[in-house]
Amino acid sequence: MNVLHVTPEFYPLVKTGGLADVAAALPAALRRRGVDARVLLPGYLRVLKNLKGRKTEIETPGFLGHRARILAAKSGEVPVFVLDAPSLYDRPGTPYVGLDGKDYPDNDLRFAALARAAAWLARRDGRAWRPDVIHAHDWQAGLAPAYLALRPHGEWRPKTVFTFHNLAYQGLFPAERLAALDLPRDGFRVDGFEYWGKIGFLKAGLYYADALTTVSPTYSAEVQEALEGRGLQGLLRGRAEDFHGILNGVDYEVWNPASDPHLAAGYDADHLDRRAENKAALQARMGLDVRADASLFVVVSRLVPEKGMDLLLPAIEGVVGRGGQIAVLGAGDAGIEHEIQAMAHGNAGRVAAVIGYDESLAHLMQGGGDAIVVPSRSEPCGLTQLYGLRYGCLPVVRRTGGLADSVTDADAAALADGTATGFVFGQASGAALWDACWRAMDLYAKPEDWRRVQRNAMAQDFSWDASAAAYHDLYGDLTQV
Ligand code: ADP
């Protein structure tokens, strides 16, 4: 089976967020299952620079008035097609935003062209490789299912899957752009790609793809309700039969406490005592009192309200008041950054904050912290709690999205039957978070029980293999009919 993933990001060629990791890890995991998964992405400046090895060139007729060719190469084991269209992508700046900090004014064309290239690669003209399934990711690839579905009736087309990694990003553009994007006027309606008077790229994917997925089962249920659905809940509910929540996986080669080069001491579930060395190293590095007995809560997060970071302050007070410690690594909202820094200043030795992005420190926090706090208001999947499970850094999470799907609360029943892996709370309030932290500190005071939960957490399997199997099944169902 041939599957083409269409994505605006792909690790390691270009990354601004988690989508890049998914777009690389999922095709790789599918290939291990015998699926011929390949990737199509835009030829941004940095992609062309990072694309090593032998390339072959595929001439194209150009897309939406822009000259283009497609370069075929390999990134690791994954074959990639890179859409080389200098008039669209040859610019400094990020994939979406120019050096002036503003979205590129032609982002609609830049990503419509990507979708056109996907549809062009899928035409049936006797070429050696053509996809049976086109799998489009996020609004940037949302028009691919639309262009394919709007082809003349009776023309063969591959099946299409559309995955959104966060429903908040919609790709909206003015209706006047219909002609430039070569979209038919009669598709500009609620039953089509129109979204509140605009052309919606995400909406197009949701409406025209044969199947839809998002990145956790709970999030897939949440977006069918008004609170998270952003006006799309009706459409998603109507398509519930074609809509699947599949939890993202983790790259256990990068996130493995036994071989993690960022740790002071490697360990596994049978050598949990070695975590003490990491804890001491983390405390020293963050300027915390080096104390083995203090329960150490860590936070690795964007510091924004969506991540529940404003709930943190009351909980910090409680933790410190009971003799615990908190270490925060993150950046984001200036107000939240400031409050956390002030908290660290006023509680030297017990609260510490590093404002910024530090990959190495993020690993040490998982390897040395006792518990990782993820109090998100909304969380499509979430990764840091999955790393926490693998590292025995027990997650304290709010019951939402992928957090709800990956952590089992250490209530009396789960402790008794050995299924507990962390601490889960419901309400998005500082008091509810503090209550969960309190329960964590209670358990921490019973080292044998704590270790049992740690070992259980570390035994959970959130590898890509399980997620890839679910996508493989979905492709199979689609292509059988
Ligand atoms: P989101 O994509 O919404 O920010 P996720 O939990 O899905 O949240 O992914 C966040 C990723 O970014 C994780 O890999 C996490 O370790 C990493 N991360 C977040 N903030 C920082 C930071 N300040 N320094 C290092 N890594 C960070």
Residues whose N, C-alpha, C, O or C-beta is under 5 A from the ligand:
A	BS01	ADP	G18 V300 S301 R302 L329 G330 A331 G356 Y357 D358 E359 A362 G382 L383 T384
